[in-house]
């Protein structure tokens, strides 16, 4: 089904989970709080839909209500607490979504060990049908594919560098645009292969140890 309409009043769950983005509706009860944490790779967006919450992001605190949004950038410690006597419902997204997604800290500001989560924590079924060894082999192949794509992209940038610099300096937009397209075609493969690698890693991580 290409078009699915989600409603925050009924679909209180993850609605899209990929390596590029995890998005969901979340409901917290009055007085409920989320522990301080950060994300090593991801930016997180919070859009309050109903109720109010106090957000603390990178040491600054604010009261956020319906229709208002706040953002926690990569590495910014953030937490929240529901205000008042009503539940709070919000939309949130984290991008990218690559395990381990949350970094926890001690009250003294020391980084705690990596905390991996089960796929079901994000409303996704863990792949238990593919043998683990096969998954791990696929991860290695995907990692090598990223390296190969990166090498090709670096070579293309090197090949095009002088021509692109000269075209931009001379204001030759036609030639510059052609070189830019060639560079992007090679670089696109790096991003595509990296997404495939992240997808496999999110399958491997929950099965490779304690969650």
N, C-alpha and C positions, 0 to 999 in steps of 0.2 A: 504494500500500500504506500504510494508515494506521498500522499498528504495525510498526516496524522495530526489532529488537533489535541493538544494537552491542556488540562485545566488544573490550576493550582489547588482547587478545592477538592478534587478527587484523585489526581495523579501525584500523590505525595511520595515521590520516588525518583530514582535516576531515570531520565527520559532519553539520554543519548550518552553513550560511553564509547569513546574511541581514543587512540593514542593522542589525537589532536585536541580533544576536548571532552571533559565530563561535565554534564549539566543535569540539574535536578531541581525539583521542588522539595523544600524541607520545612517541616513544622516542628517548632519547639514550644513546650508548655511554659506557662507563667513561671518565672523564676529560674528556668532551665538555662544552662550556660554551656558553652563550648570551650574546652581547654585551650590555652595558648599553644600555637604551633606555627610553623612556617612551611613553605614549599621551596625545595631546591631548584626546581625548574619552572614551576607554574605561577602564573598570575591568577588571582581569584577575584571574581566579581560577585557582589551580593546586591540583590535588588529586593527590598522589602515590599511585600504585597499586602500584608495585613498584620496589625499589631505594631509593636515598637520594640527596638532592641538597642542596647548600648554596645557599640563596637569600639574596640581598642586596636589600633593598627600602628605599629612602629612607635608605640609610646603615646600616641594621641587618642583621646577618647571623644566619642560623639554619640548623640541620640539620633537614631535613624528611624523614620516612619514610612508609611505607605507611599509608594511612588519615588522613594529616594534610594540612591545607590552609592555604595562605597567600593573601593578596590584595594586589595592587598597585593602588592607586587612581589616578585620573586625575593625570597629571603626576609621579607618583612614579617615579624612576629605579629600574630593577630588572634583575637578572641572575641567572644560576644556573650551578652547576657540579656535575656528577655526582660523587658520592663513592664510594670503594671500587672494587672490580674487577668490579662487575656493572653492566649497563645499568640505566637508570631509565626507567620508563614512567609517564606522568601524563595526567590529563585537564586541559584548560585551556579557558577561555572568555573572550572579550573582548566587552564590550558597551558601546556600540554598535560595529559593525564598518563604519567609513566611511573610505575612502581619503583621504589616506595614513594608514595605521594605526599606523606606528611612527615615533617621533621619535628620531633618533640624536644623540649628543653627543660632542664632542671630549674628550680627557683633561683639557683645561683648563676644561671645563664650558661650552663654547660650543655653541650649538644649530647643528646642521648643516642643510643645505638639505633641503626636503621630499623624501622618498623614496617614490615610488609603486611599487607592485608589480603584476605581471601577475595576472590572475584565477587563472591556473593555480597560482600560489604558494599559493592557498587551496583548491586542488582544485575550482575552478569554471572552466567554459569561458568564455572571452571571447566576447561577442556580436560576431561578425565578419560576420553576415549583414545586419544593419540598417545602411544607409548611415550614415556618421558624422554627416553633416549633419542627417539625420533624428533621430538620437539627441540631438544638441545642441539642435535645435529643441524636442524633447520636454522636455529639461531646462529650457529657458526657460519653457515652458508650466507645468511642475510648480512652478518657483520662483514664478511669478505666482500659482499656485493657493494656495501656502502664504501668500503675502502677503494674498490675498483672505480666506482662512480666518482669519488672524490679525486682520485688520480687523474681521470679523464677530464674532469671539470677544471682542475688546476692546469692541465696541459692546454686546454682550450683558452683559458684566461691568458696564459703565457703567450700563446700564438697570436691572440687578438690584441694584446696590451698596447703594442706600439701603434698599430693602426687606429685603435679606439682613442688613445690619447691624442694622436694627431688630428683625428676627425673632430673631436670635441674642441681642441685648441683652435682649429680652423673654422669652426662653426659649420662644418659639413654634416648637417643633421641626418642626411640620407645615409651616408656611410656609417656614421655613428650608430644609427638605429639598426642597421644590418649587423654590425659587430655585436651590439648589445643582444640581439636576438640569438646569435650563435652562442654567446656566453651563457645566456639563460637556458637554452635548450640543454646544455651540458649540466648546468647547475640544478635544473629541475630534477634530473635523475638522482642527484644526491638527496634531495628532499623526499622524493618518492621512495627510494630505497630505505631511507631513515625511518619513514613511517611504517614500512613493512617490518623493519627491525624492531621498532617499538611495540608493534602489535604482537610479535612473537615473544618479546621479553615479558609483556604483561600476561602471556599464557604460561611462560616458564616460571616466573617469580613465585606465584602462589604455591607451586608444587615442589619448590626446591628447598623447603625448610619450614620452620614453624611460622604460623600466622597468628 
